[in-house]
Amino acid sequence: MAGKTTGGTQNVEMPDVRKTAAYYYDLDDLNATVKLYFQPLSRFYHQNLQQLARVADFLSEQADFPVSRLMVNRYGSYETKMNGRSWVLMSRLEIDPRWQRRSSAELLSELHARTIGANLQAFPESPAASRGELLGRLDALQGFYERCRSEEDPSSFERTFIELFPYFACCAENAVQMYADDAIDYPNQEQLCVGHYRYSIDEQEMTEDPSQWVIDDRSRDLAEAMRLFAWRSAGDADVAANAFLDAYESRFPLTEPVIEKMVGRLLYPLAFIECCERYFANQGDDQRTLELQLRRCGEKIKERERVLKGVIDRYGGRVSAPEWLMRP
């Protein structure tokens, strides 16, 4: 499930962590079975640690939900400076067996349901994708597309980009139009909840990690889950996506605004756009790796459409869709 403690978590063996933490934190009353790990402050998407801690404490204490909690040091702060860096000490309990039996989809729906109505003002950094932002990113790539087409000897990446851009640009334009229509059709949008900057389905780690939380509507996480099924699967992405939605909706059924936004987000070619943006920004990324990612975007078009059609079929007349997408 999302929130897996990877990357910059600096997960050290418990004796070392406890020895270091004991200097800065009061651990006398802490259960010996509680796992501790230091999380770099730079990994936190939101910097309002107090608000993140409140949500994590609520989920742990009121819902007995598997979530890592932020610990306060001896100076009353969640931030501890060590070796020139800022860190946050996190604690997590062993997962209760009843949660271990729950799927990623069920845990995600529980998180969304328990935090619906989250206060966006407490987390001002939350990424609220606007129609203008989506159009801006597409317009920027349009400029690179025209430039690449005029080059006498475009690179291998650029040749693939020229080939794929018209298709993905069409998807992006349709997605932006869905955003605009959604705002008109559903002026009273569903309340926001706690979600993830980038949701990742993972059955191995079921503990939520507050460092990657954002406040958004639940279509954000659901669209990312659908996108992952298309990216990882080989021919059965729609089946896996439908099973995920079944499990999710057994706890928290989707409303029309969420369904519409989920399809719009999924239609927007985020992986393609991000890959191209990194290439043209030329920020030192491995060009060969980016080229392979771009080619994979093209290879996954059929799986992506399979998932999109599956979701649209699932909800029938409850969601609109581009006509070209529904053709046999």
BAPAVEX-68550 format. One record per residue (C-alpha): x, y, z. Coordinates in steps of 0.25 Angstrom, whole numbers, plus 2048, in hexadecimal, padded with zeros to 3 digits. Layout:
loke xx X; yy Y; zz Z
...
This chain:
loke xx 800; yy 800; zz 800
loke xx 804; yy 80E; zz 7FE
loke xx 80C; yy 814; zz 80A
loke xx 817; yy 809; zz 809
loke xx 823; yy 80D; zz 810
loke xx 82D; yy 80D; zz 805
loke xx 837; yy 817; zz 7FE
loke xx 83B; yy 821; zz 808
loke xx 836; yy 81A; zz 815
loke xx 844; yy 817; zz 81A
loke xx 83E; yy 80A; zz 821
loke xx 849; yy 806; zz 82B
loke xx 84A; yy 7FA; zz 834
loke xx 841; yy 7FC; zz 840
loke xx 84C; yy 7FC; zz 84B
loke xx 854; yy 807; zz 843
loke xx 847; yy 80F; zz 841
loke xx 843; yy 80E; zz 850
loke xx 851; yy 812; zz 854
loke xx 851; yy 81E; zz 84C
loke xx 842; yy 822; zz 84F
loke xx 844; yy 820; zz 85E
loke xx 84D; yy 82C; zz 85E
loke xx 843; yy 835; zz 858
loke xx 836; yy 82E; zz 85C
loke xx 82F; yy 829; zz 868
loke xx 82D; yy 81A; zz 865
loke xx 82B; yy 815; zz 873
loke xx 81C; yy 812; zz 871
loke xx 81E; yy 80D; zz 863
loke xx 81A; yy 7FE; zz 860
loke xx 826; yy 7F6; zz 85D
loke xx 81F; yy 7F0; zz 851
loke xx 81D; yy 7FE; zz 84B
loke xx 826; yy 800; zz 83E
loke xx 82D; yy 80D; zz 83D
loke xx 833; yy 813; zz 831
loke xx 838; yy 821; zz 82D
loke xx 832; yy 828; zz 821
loke xx 839; yy 834; zz 81B
loke xx 831; yy 840; zz 81C
loke xx 833; yy 843; zz 80D
loke xx 82B; yy 836; zz 80A
loke xx 81F; yy 83C; zz 80F
loke xx 816; yy 842; zz 805
loke xx 80F; yy 84B; zz 80F
loke xx 817; yy 853; zz 819
loke xx 80B; yy 854; zz 823
loke xx 810; yy 849; zz 82C
loke xx 807; yy 84C; zz 837
loke xx 7FB; yy 84B; zz 82E
loke xx 800; yy 83E; zz 828
loke xx 803; yy 838; zz 836
loke xx 7F4; yy 83C; zz 83A
loke xx 7EF; yy 834; zz 82F
loke xx 7F8; yy 828; zz 831
loke xx 7F5; yy 828; zz 840
loke xx 7E6; yy 828; zz 83D
loke xx 7E7; yy 81D; zz 833
loke xx 7EF; yy 815; zz 83D
loke xx 7E7; yy 818; zz 84A
loke xx 7D9; yy 819; zz 845
loke xx 7D9; yy 80F; zz 839
loke xx 7E5; yy 806; zz 83D
loke xx 7EA; yy 808; zz 82F
loke xx 7F8; yy 803; zz 82B
loke xx 7FF; yy 811; zz 82A
loke xx 80D; yy 816; zz 82E
loke xx 80C; yy 821; zz 838
loke xx 815; yy 82D; zz 83A
loke xx 81C; yy 82E; zz 847
loke xx 81F; yy 83B; zz 84F
loke xx 82E; yy 83D; zz 854
loke xx 832; yy 842; zz 862
loke xx 831; yy 850; zz 85D
loke xx 822; yy 84F; zz 859
loke xx 825; yy 84E; zz 84A
loke xx 823; yy 844; zz 83F
loke xx 82F; yy 848; zz 838
loke xx 83D; yy 844; zz 83D
loke xx 84A; yy 849; zz 837
loke xx 855; yy 83F; zz 836
loke xx 862; yy 83F; zz 82E
loke xx 85E; yy 84C; zz 827
loke xx 850; yy 846; zz 822
loke xx 842; yy 846; zz 828
loke xx 83B; yy 839; zz 82B
loke xx 82E; yy 835; zz 831
loke xx 82D; yy 828; zz 83A
loke xx 822; yy 81F; zz 836
loke xx 81C; yy 814; zz 83D
loke xx 813; yy 808; zz 839
loke xx 80D; yy 7FC; zz 840
loke xx 80C; yy 7EE; zz 83B
loke xx 800; yy 7ED; zz 831
loke xx 7F4; yy 7E7; zz 838
loke xx 7F1; yy 7DA; zz 831
loke xx 7E3; yy 7DF; zz 82D
loke xx 7EA; yy 7EA; zz 825
loke xx 7F3; yy 7E0; zz 81E
loke xx 7E7; yy 7D9; zz 818
loke xx 7E3; yy 7E6; zz 812
loke xx 7E7; yy 7E9; zz 803
loke xx 7ED; yy 7F6; zz 7FF
loke xx 7E0; yy 7FA; zz 7F9
loke xx 7D9; yy 7F8; zz 806
loke xx 7E3; yy 7FF; zz 80E
loke xx 7E3; yy 80B; zz 804
loke xx 7D4; yy 80C; zz 805
loke xx 7D5; yy 80C; zz 814
loke xx 7DF; yy 817; zz 814
loke xx 7D7; yy 820; zz 80B
loke xx 7CA; yy 81D; zz 812
loke xx 7D0; yy 820; zz 820
loke xx 7D6; yy 82D; zz 81B
loke xx 7CB; yy 833; zz 812
loke xx 7C9; yy 841; zz 815
loke xx 7D8; yy 844; zz 817
loke xx 7DB; yy 853; zz 818
loke xx 7E3; yy 857; zz 80C
loke xx 7E7; yy 864; zz 813
loke xx 7F0; yy 85D; zz 81C
loke xx 7F8; yy 857; zz 811
loke xx 7FA; yy 862; zz 807
loke xx 804; yy 85B; zz 7FF
loke xx 7FA; yy 851; zz 7FA
loke xx 7FA; yy 84F; zz 7EB
loke xx 7ED; yy 853; zz 7E5
loke xx 7EE; yy 850; zz 7D6
loke xx 7E7; yy 85B; zz 7CF
loke xx 7E2; yy 85C; zz 7C1
loke xx 7EC; yy 867; zz 7BE
loke xx 7F8; yy 85F; zz 7C4
loke xx 7F5; yy 853; zz 7BB
loke xx 7F3; yy 85B; zz 7AF
loke xx 800; yy 863; zz 7B2
loke xx 808; yy 856; zz 7B2
loke xx 802; yy 851; zz 7A5
loke xx 805; yy 85E; zz 79F
loke xx 813; yy 85E; zz 7A3
loke xx 815; yy 850; zz 79D
loke xx 80E; yy 855; zz 790
loke xx 819; yy 85F; zz 78F
loke xx 824; yy 854; zz 790
loke xx 81C; yy 84B; zz 786
loke xx 81D; yy 856; zz 77B
loke xx 82B; yy 859; zz 77E
loke xx 82F; yy 84A; zz 77D
loke xx 827; yy 849; zz 770
loke xx 82F; yy 854; zz 76A
loke xx 83D; yy 84E; zz 76E
loke xx 845; yy 847; zz 763
loke xx 84B; yy 83C; zz 76C
loke xx 842; yy 83A; zz 778
loke xx 847; yy 831; zz 783
loke xx 841; yy 823; zz 785
loke xx 839; yy 828; zz 791
loke xx 833; yy 833; zz 788
loke xx 830; yy 82A; zz 77D
loke xx 827; yy 822; zz 786
loke xx 821; yy 82F; zz 78C
loke xx 81D; yy 834; zz 77F
loke xx 817; yy 826; zz 77C
loke xx 80F; yy 826; zz 789
loke xx 80B; yy 834; zz 78C
loke xx 7FF; yy 835; zz 783
loke xx 7F8; yy 82A; zz 78A
loke xx 7FC; yy 82E; zz 798
loke xx 7F8; yy 83D; zz 795
loke xx 7EA; yy 838; zz 791
loke xx 7E9; yy 831; zz 79E
loke xx 7ED; yy 83D; zz 7A6
loke xx 7E4; yy 846; zz 79E
loke xx 7D8; yy 83D; zz 7A1
loke xx 7DC; yy 83C; zz 7B0
loke xx 7DD; yy 84B; zz 7B1
loke xx 7CF; yy 84C; zz 7AB
loke xx 7CA; yy 842; zz 7B5
loke xx 7CF; yy 84A; zz 7C0
loke xx 7C8; yy 856; zz 7BB
loke xx 7BB; yy 84E; zz 7B9
loke xx 7BC; yy 848; zz 7C6
loke xx 7BC; yy 856; zz 7CD
loke xx 7AF; yy 85A; zz 7C6
loke xx 7A8; yy 84D; zz 7C8
loke xx 7AC; yy 84B; zz 7D6
loke xx 7AD; yy 859; zz 7DD
loke xx 7AC; yy 852; zz 7EB
loke xx 7B8; yy 84A; zz 7EB
loke xx 7BB; yy 83F; zz 7F5
loke xx 7C3; yy 843; zz 801
loke xx 7D2; yy 841; zz 801
loke xx 7D9; yy 836; zz 809
loke xx 7E7; yy 831; zz 80C
loke xx 7EE; yy 82B; zz 800
loke xx 7FC; yy 829; zz 7FA
loke xx 805; yy 832; zz 7F2
loke xx 807; yy 825; zz 7E9
loke xx 7FF; yy 819; zz 7EE
loke xx 806; yy 80B; zz 7EC
loke xx 800; yy 7FE; zz 7EE
loke xx 808; yy 7F5; zz 7F7
loke xx 803; yy 7E9; zz 7FF
loke xx 810; yy 7E7; zz 806
loke xx 810; yy 7F4; zz 80E
loke xx 802; yy 7F8; zz 814
loke xx 806; yy 803; zz 81D
loke xx 802; yy 811; zz 819
loke xx 80D; yy 81B; zz 818
loke xx 809; yy 82A; zz 81B
loke xx 815; yy 82F; zz 814
loke xx 80F; yy 82E; zz 806
loke xx 801; yy 832; zz 80A
loke xx 7F9; yy 83D; zz 802
loke xx 7EB; yy 842; zz 803
loke xx 7E3; yy 840; zz 7F6
loke xx 7D6; yy 839; zz 7F2
loke xx 7D7; yy 829; zz 7F2
loke xx 7D8; yy 829; zz 7E2
loke xx 7E7; yy 82C; zz 7E3
loke xx 7EA; yy 81F; zz 7EA
loke xx 7E0; yy 817; zz 7E2
loke xx 7E5; yy 81C; zz 7D5
loke xx 7F4; yy 819; zz 7D9
loke xx 7F0; yy 80B; zz 7DD
loke xx 7E9; yy 809; zz 7CF
loke xx 7F5; yy 80E; zz 7C8
loke xx 7FE; yy 805; zz 7CF
loke xx 7F6; yy 7F9; zz 7CB
loke xx 7F7; yy 7FD; zz 7BD
loke xx 806; yy 7FF; zz 7BE
loke xx 80A; yy 7F2; zz 7C5
loke xx 800; yy 7E8; zz 7BF
loke xx 801; yy 7E0; zz 7B3
loke xx 7F3; yy 7DE; zz 7AD
loke xx 7EA; yy 7DE; zz 7B9
loke xx 7EB; yy 7EC; zz 7BF
loke xx 7DC; yy 7EE; zz 7BE
loke xx 7D9; yy 7E2; zz 7C6
loke xx 7E3; yy 7E6; zz 7D1
loke xx 7DE; yy 7F5; zz 7D1
loke xx 7CF; yy 7F0; zz 7D2
loke xx 7D3; yy 7E7; zz 7DE
loke xx 7DA; yy 7F2; zz 7E5
loke xx 7CD; yy 7FB; zz 7E3
loke xx 7C4; yy 7F0; zz 7E8
loke xx 7CC; yy 7EF; zz 7F5
loke xx 7CD; yy 7FE; zz 7F6
loke xx 7BE; yy 801; zz 7F4
loke xx 7BB; yy 7F6; zz 7FE
loke xx 7BF; yy 800; zz 809
loke xx 7BD; yy 80E; zz 802
loke xx 7B5; yy 80E; zz 7F5
loke xx 7B8; yy 818; zz 7EA
loke xx 7B0; yy 824; zz 7E7
loke xx 7AE; yy 82A; zz 7D9
loke xx 7B8; yy 836; zz 7DB
loke xx 7C2; yy 82C; zz 7E0
loke xx 7C0; yy 822; zz 7D4
loke xx 7C1; yy 82E; zz 7CA
loke xx 7CD; yy 833; zz 7D0
loke xx 7D4; yy 825; zz 7D1
loke xx 7D1; yy 823; zz 7C2
loke xx 7D7; yy 831; zz 7BF
loke xx 7E3; yy 82F; zz 7C7
loke xx 7E6; yy 821; zz 7C1
loke xx 7E4; yy 827; zz 7B3
loke xx 7EE; yy 832; zz 7B5
loke xx 7FB; yy 82B; zz 7B1
loke xx 803; yy 82F; zz 7BD
loke xx 80F; yy 825; zz 7BB
loke xx 811; yy 829; zz 7AD
loke xx 811; yy 838; zz 7B1
loke xx 81A; yy 837; zz 7BD
loke xx 824; yy 82E; zz 7B5
loke xx 824; yy 839; zz 7AA
loke xx 825; yy 844; zz 7B3
loke xx 831; yy 83E; zz 7BA
loke xx 838; yy 83C; zz 7AC
loke xx 836; yy 84A; zz 7A8
loke xx 83A; yy 850; zz 7B5
loke xx 847; yy 849; zz 7B3
loke xx 84A; yy 848; zz 7C2
loke xx 854; yy 83D; zz 7C1
loke xx 84A; yy 831; zz 7C0
loke xx 84F; yy 825; zz 7B9
loke xx 84B; yy 827; zz 7AB
loke xx 84B; yy 819; zz 7A8
loke xx 842; yy 816; zz 7B4
loke xx 838; yy 821; zz 7AF
loke xx 838; yy 81B; zz 7A1
loke xx 834; yy 80D; zz 7A6
loke xx 829; yy 813; zz 7AF
loke xx 824; yy 81B; zz 7A3
loke xx 824; yy 80F; zz 79B
loke xx 81C; yy 807; zz 7A6
loke xx 812; yy 812; zz 7A6
loke xx 80F; yy 80F; zz 797
loke xx 80F; yy 800; zz 79A
loke xx 805; yy 801; zz 7A5
loke xx 7FB; yy 809; zz 79D
loke xx 7F2; yy 7FD; zz 79B
loke xx 7F2; yy 7F9; zz 7A9
loke xx 7EF; yy 807; zz 7AD
loke xx 7E3; yy 808; zz 7A4
loke xx 7DF; yy 7FA; zz 7A9
loke xx 7DE; yy 7FF; zz 7B7
loke xx 7D7; yy 80C; zz 7B3
loke xx 7CD; yy 805; zz 7AB
loke xx 7CB; yy 7FB; zz 7B7
loke xx 7C9; yy 806; zz 7C1
loke xx 7BF; yy 80D; zz 7B7
loke xx 7B7; yy 800; zz 7B5
loke xx 7B7; yy 7FE; zz 7C4
loke xx 7B0; yy 80B; zz 7C7
loke xx 7A7; yy 80B; zz 7BA
loke xx 79F; yy 818; zz 7B9
loke xx 7A6; yy 81E; zz 7C5
loke xx 7B2; yy 823; zz 7BE
loke xx 7B4; yy 82A; zz 7B0
loke xx 7C0; yy 826; zz 7A7
loke xx 7C6; yy 82A; zz 79A
loke xx 7BF; yy 823; zz 78F
loke xx 7CC; yy 81E; zz 788
loke xx 7CF; yy 817; zz 795
loke xx 7C3; yy 80E; zz 795
loke xx 7C4; yy 809; zz 786
loke xx 7C7; yy 7FA; zz 785
